[in-house]
Amino acid sequence: MSAFKTLDDLGDVTGKVALVRVDLNLPMQEGTVTDDTRIRAAAPTILELSEKGAKVLLLAHFGRPKGERVSTQSLSMVVGAVEKTLGKEVMFVPEIAGPVVAQSIGILRAGDIAILENTRFWKGEEKNDPELVKAIAANADFYVNDAFSAAHRAHATTEGLAHVLPAYAGRSMQAELEALDKALGNPEKPVAAVVGGAKVSSKLDVLKHLVKQVDHLIIGGGMANTFLAAKGVDVGKSLCEHDLADTANEILAIAEASGCTVHLPYDVVVSKEFAANPPSLRTCNVHEVAADEMILDAGPNAVETLGDVLKTCRTLVWNGPLGAFEMVPFDAATVALAKTAAALTAEGSLVSVAGGGDTVSALNHAGVAQDFSYISTAGGAFLEWMEGKELPGVAALSA
């Protein structure tokens, strides 16, 4: 990973104007923010710059207004939630460039914070328009990117600004990049990856990249059924992409050539219907699934074996659940393996990095999220990083 500057590299910023790209794309219900995780992630960077005396201007997108002003997607809606989390007053500025922003900066004192309007109200944002970049940058002294979750997009405020202003990684971005480097950039081997979820098709590039990078690939969820079917196992009426059998076999062949062991469940939890604690629930060998049954979780023997695999590893990357974890009892395998990973992390033998929406929910559900070395809240950016792609927002910081 090429070097990037952090807040530690800033000189005296008293009275200087910082443009800080954060993620304020927050879940809302009836005009109220329902989850402030993303504000809390950005808070250390915002407060550090404020305490150092900078005038802090927050840049963020909200929803998909596609270059139009949409009143229900104005960032004025989140000001209250941001003030509450930061414990400071925050000014709202209804523009992102031009004289209105310049006037607002004149009103702000050193250490004050303002949120600029939704960057996606301007068509030039998603096009990374150089003129818009120049206009936004004209009001500022330096740029800080603290939004890893938007780093896979080459937009004006995620990538463009880093080329025209002195650019730094915020604390959340820095923590993310350091954790990801430990997980796949320069990991301590052996490395295991857990990849779960419903469909192989959504994670083809991830799987193809990982089998060349890791020592053990653990495949779970509906994806495992596709691999089992490709190997000739009858998976009954399980969720399965039968048309991807050739692709699954190709991934298995790449794994074998690369010295990566692929782990698929050999005992499974099945049911005739997808419902909580159904009467038809049973655990069986993977070759004993009936035509009218569906596989909904990995079985206890498989999980025990996977736990033993993790005990031999030094690094773990986790994306996606092992079963239909949102319904009891099909959460058992995910919870059990997550607890093993958390215990190994706690005793210092494993570096564990997890990411993606479902994964965060599953680890919270297992009650072990705080025990992993690092949890990324980014969805698309985390997946693209797992695919081995360069993220424009990150590349621009190290340019």
C-alpha positions in Angstrom: 0.0 0.0 0.0 1.5 3.3 -1.0 2.0 5.9 1.6 -0.6 8.5 2.4 -0.6 11.5 4.7 -2.7 11.6 7.9 -3.7 14.3 10.3 -0.3 13.7 12.0 1.3 15.4 9.0 -0.7 18.7 9.4 1.1 21.8 10.5 -0.6 24.7 12.3 -4.2 24.8 10.9 -5.6 27.6 13.1 -8.1 29.5 11.1 -7.5 27.4 8.0 -10.4 25.9 6.1 -10.6 22.1 5.9 -12.9 20.4 3.4 -13.6 17.0 5.1 -15.4 14.3 3.0 -17.4 12.1 5.4 -20.2 9.6 5.0 -23.5 11.1 6.2 -25.7 8.9 4.0 -27.7 8.0 7.1 -30.8 5.8 7.5 -33.8 7.9 8.2 -37.4 7.3 9.3 -40.0 10.1 9.3 -37.3 12.7 9.2 -35.3 11.3 12.1 -31.8 9.6 11.8 -32.2 6.0 13.1 -28.5 5.0 13.2 -25.6 7.4 13.9 -22.8 4.8 13.3 -21.4 6.8 10.4 -21.4 10.1 12.3 -19.6 8.4 15.2 -17.0 7.0 12.7 -16.2 10.5 11.4 -16.4 12.3 14.8 -12.7 11.8 15.8 -11.5 13.5 12.6 -14.0 16.3 12.8 -13.3 17.0 16.5 -9.5 16.8 16.1 -9.6 19.4 13.3 -11.9 21.6 15.3 -9.7 21.4 18.4 -6.7 22.3 16.3 -8.5 25.5 15.3 -9.5 24.7 11.7 -12.8 25.8 10.2 -14.3 22.4 9.3 -16.6 22.1 6.3 -18.2 18.7 5.9 -18.9 17.4 2.4 -21.2 14.4 2.0 -23.8 12.9 -0.2 -27.3 11.8 0.9 -29.4 9.4 -1.2 -29.5 9.5 -5.0 -30.9 12.9 -6.1 -29.1 12.6 -9.5 -28.0 16.2 -9.9 -31.3 17.7 -8.8 -32.2 19.6 -5.6 -34.6 17.3 -3.8 -35.8 18.8 -0.5 -36.2 15.4 1.2 -32.5 14.6 0.5 -31.1 17.9 1.8 -28.3 17.4 4.4 -30.1 20.0 6.5 -32.1 16.9 7.7 -29.0 15.4 9.5 -27.7 18.6 11.2 -29.4 17.8 14.5 -28.1 14.3 14.6 -24.6 15.5 13.8 -24.7 18.1 16.6 -25.9 15.6 19.1 -23.1 13.1 18.3 -20.4 15.8 18.2 -21.7 17.7 21.2 -21.1 20.9 19.2 -23.2 23.4 17.2 -23.1 22.9 13.5 -23.9 25.5 10.8 -25.7 24.4 7.6 -24.7 25.9 4.3 -27.1 25.4 1.4 -24.3 25.3 -1.3 -21.0 23.5 -1.8 -19.1 26.3 -3.7 -19.2 30.0 -4.6 -20.0 33.2 -2.6 -22.5 31.7 -0.2 -19.8 29.2 1.1 -17.2 32.0 1.2 -19.6 34.2 3.3 -20.3 31.4 5.7 -16.5 30.8 6.1 -16.3 34.5 7.1 -18.9 34.0 9.8 -17.2 30.8 11.2 -14.6 31.2 13.9 -11.6 28.9 14.3 -12.8 25.5 15.4 -16.3 25.9 14.1 -18.0 23.2 12.0 -20.4 23.5 9.1 -22.2 20.9 6.8 -22.4 21.9 3.2 -25.4 20.8 1.1 -25.7 17.3 -0.5 -22.9 17.1 -3.0 -25.1 15.0 -5.4 -27.4 18.0 -6.0 -24.7 19.0 -8.5 -24.4 17.0 -11.7 -20.7 17.5 -11.7 -20.2 15.6 -8.5 -20.7 12.1 -9.9 -19.0 13.1 -13.2 -15.9 14.3 -11.3 -16.2 17.6 -13.2 -12.9 19.5 -13.0 -14.7 22.9 -13.0 -16.8 21.8 -10.0 -13.7 20.5 -8.2 -12.0 23.8 -8.8 -15.0 25.8 -7.5 -15.3 23.7 -4.3 -11.5 23.8 -3.7 -11.4 27.6 -4.1 -12.8 28.2 -0.6 -10.5 25.8 1.2 -6.8 25.3 2.3 -6.7 21.6 2.5 -8.7 18.4 2.0 -9.3 15.4 4.3 -11.0 12.2 3.1 -12.6 10.2 5.9 -15.2 8.4 3.9 -13.7 4.9 2.9 -17.3 3.8 2.2 -17.3 6.2 -0.8 -13.7 5.6 -1.8 -14.6 3.2 -4.7 -16.3 6.1 -6.5 -14.2 8.6 -8.5 -16.4 11.6 -7.8 -15.5 15.3 -7.4 -15.5 15.2 -3.5 -14.1 11.7 -3.1 -11.3 11.8 -5.7 -11.1 15.1 -7.6 -10.3 17.4 -4.6 -7.3 15.3 -3.6 -5.5 16.4 -6.8 -6.0 20.1 -6.3 -5.6 20.6 -2.5 -3.1 19.2 0.0 -4.8 15.8 0.8 -4.9 13.8 4.0 -6.6 10.6 5.3 -8.9 11.2 8.2 -8.7 8.9 11.3 -11.5 6.6 10.2 -10.0 6.2 6.7 -6.5 5.7 8.2 -7.8 3.0 10.6 -9.6 1.3 7.6 -6.5 1.3 5.4 -4.2 0.0 8.1 -6.6 -2.8 9.0 -7.1 -3.8 5.3 -3.3 -3.8 4.8 -3.0 -6.2 7.7 -5.8 -8.4 6.3 -4.8 -8.8 2.7 -2.0 -6.3 1.8 0.7 -7.7 4.0 -1.0 -10.3 6.1 0.6 -12.7 8.5 0.0 -16.1 7.1 -1.8 -18.5 7.0 -4.8 -16.5 5.9 -8.4 -17.6 6.0 -11.4 -15.9 4.3 -15.0 -16.5 5.0 -17.2 -15.6 2.1 -21.0 -16.1 2.5 -24.2 -14.7 1.1 -27.0 -15.8 -1.2 -25.4 -15.7 -4.6 -22.1 -16.6 -6.2 -22.8 -14.2 -9.1 -22.5 -11.2 -6.8 -19.1 -12.3 -5.5 -17.4 -13.9 -8.5 -14.6 -11.4 -8.7 -14.1 -11.7 -4.9 -13.8 -15.5 -5.0 -11.5 -15.5 -8.1 -9.1 -12.9 -6.4 -9.2 -14.5 -2.9 -8.3 -18.1 -4.0 -5.0 -16.7 -5.2 -4.4 -14.7 -2.0 -5.5 -16.9 0.9 -4.6 -20.3 2.3 -8.2 -21.3 3.3 -11.4 -20.2 1.6 -14.6 -21.0 3.6 -17.7 -20.7 1.5 -21.1 -20.3 3.2 -24.7 -19.3 2.7 -26.5 -20.0 -0.6 -23.2 -19.7 -2.4 -22.0 -23.0 -0.9 -25.0 -24.7 -2.5 -23.9 -23.6 -5.9 -20.4 -25.1 -5.3 -21.8 -28.3 -3.8 -24.1 -28.7 -6.9 -21.1 -28.1 -9.2 -19.4 -31.0 -7.4 -22.4 -33.3 -8.2 -24.2 -33.0 -4.8 -28.0 -33.0 -5.0 -29.0 -29.9 -3.1 -32.8 -30.5 -3.3 -34.7 -27.2 -3.6 -32.0 -25.1 -1.9 -31.2 -21.7 -3.2 -28.6 -22.5 -5.9 -27.3 -21.0 -9.2 -27.1 -24.2 -11.2 -26.1 -22.2 -14.4 -22.8 -21.2 -12.6 -21.6 -24.8 -12.2 -18.7 -24.3 -14.7 -17.7 -21.0 -13.0 -17.7 -22.7 -9.6 -15.5 -25.5 -10.9 -13.2 -23.0 -12.5 -12.8 -21.2 -9.2 -12.1 -24.6 -7.5 -9.4 -25.4 -10.1 -7.7 -21.9 -9.6 -7.8 -22.6 -5.8 -6.1 -26.0 -6.3 -3.4 -24.5 -8.5 -2.8 -21.7 -6.0 -2.5 -24.0 -3.0 -5.7 -22.7 -1.4 -8.0 -25.1 0.4 -11.7 -24.5 -0.2 -14.0 -25.6 2.6 -17.6 -26.5 1.9 -20.0 -27.8 4.6 -20.3 -31.6 4.7 -23.1 -31.7 7.2 -26.0 -29.2 6.8 -29.2 -28.1 8.5 -32.2 -28.6 6.2 -35.9 -28.0 6.3 -38.8 -28.3 3.9 -39.8 -24.7 4.5 -38.0 -21.5 5.3 -39.5 -20.6 8.6 -38.3 -20.1 12.2 -37.9 -23.5 14.0 -39.9 -25.5 11.4 -41.1 -29.0 12.3 -39.2 -30.5 9.3 -35.9 -29.3 10.7 -33.0 -31.8 10.7 -29.3 -32.1 10.4 -27.8 -34.5 7.8 -24.8 -35.3 5.7 -24.7 -33.1 2.6 -25.3 -36.2 0.4 -28.6 -37.0 2.2 -30.6 -33.9 1.3 -34.0 -34.9 0.1 -35.5 -33.5 -3.1 -38.1 -31.4 -1.2 -35.6 -30.0 1.4 -33.5 -26.9 1.3 -30.1 -26.3 3.0 -30.4 -23.3 5.3 -27.2 -23.5 7.4 -23.9 -25.4 7.9 -24.1 -28.2 10.3 -22.3 -28.5 13.7 -19.6 -30.9 12.5 -18.7 -28.6 9.7 -18.5 -25.6 12.0 -16.3 -27.5 14.5 -13.9 -28.3 11.6 -13.9 -24.7 10.4 -13.1 -23.6 14.0 -10.1 -25.9 13.9 -9.0 -24.4 10.6 -9.1 -20.9 12.2 -7.0 -22.1 15.0 -4.2 -22.8 12.5 -4.5 -19.3 10.9 -3.1 -15.9 11.8 -5.3 -13.7 9.7 -9.1 -13.8 8.9 -11.1 -11.8 6.4 -14.9 -12.2 6.8 -17.6 -11.2 4.4 -21.1 -12.7 4.6 -23.0 -15.2 6.8 -22.7 -19.0 6.7 -26.5 -19.6 6.7 -29.8 -17.8 6.6 -28.7 -16.1 9.8 -31.7 -13.7 10.1 -34.0 -16.6 11.0 -33.5 -18.8 14.1 -32.1 -21.5 14.2 -30.3 -20.9 10.9 -28.0 -18.4 12.6 -26.2 -21.2 14.6 -23.2 -21.8 12.3 -22.5 -18.1 11.8 -22.8 -17.3 15.5 -20.6 -20.3 16.5 -17.8 -19.6 14.0 -17.9 -15.9 14.8 -17.5 -16.7 18.5 -14.5 -18.9 17.8 -12.9 -16.1 15.7 -13.6 -13.6 18.4 -12.0 -15.8 21.1 -8.9 -16.4 18.9 -8.6 -12.6 18.3 -9.0 -11.9 22.1 -6.1 -14.3 22.9 -3.9 -12.6 20.3 -3.5 -15.5 17.8 -5.7 -14.1 15.0 -6.1 -10.7 13.3 -9.8 -10.6 12.2 -11.2 -8.1 9.7 -14.8 -8.2 8.7 -16.9 -6.0 6.4 -20.2 -5.6 4.5 -23.7 -4.9 5.7 -24.9 -8.4 6.3 -21.6 -9.3 8.0 -21.8 -6.4 10.5 -25.4 -7.4 11.3 -24.4 -11.1 11.8 -21.5 -10.2 14.1 -23.6 -7.9 16.1 -26.3 -10.6 16.3 -23.6 -13.0 17.6 -22.5 -10.4 20.1 -18.9 -10.4 19.1 -18.5 -7.4 16.8 -16.5 -5.5 19.4 -14.1 -8.5 19.7 -12.9 -8.5 16.1 -9.7 -6.6 15.3 -11.6 -4.4 12.8 -15.0 -4.1 11.3 -15.6 -2.1 8.2 -19.0 -0.5 7.8 -18.3 0.0 4.0 -20.3 -2.2 1.6 -19.3 -1.7 -2.0 -15.8 -0.3 -1.2 -15.0 -3.3 1.0 -16.2 -5.7 -1.7 -14.1 -4.0 -4.4 -11.1 -4.0 -2.1 -11.7 -7.8 -1.6 -11.7 -8.1 -5.4 -8.2 -6.6 -5.5 -9.4 -3.4 -7.2 -7.7 -0.1 -6.7 -10.1 2.3 -5.0 -9.9 5.8 -6.7 -10.5 7.7 -3.4 -7.6 5.9 -1.8 -5.3 6.0 -4.8 -5.8 9.8 -5.0 -4.6 10.2 -1.4 -1.4 8.4 -2.1 -0.7 10.0 -5.4 
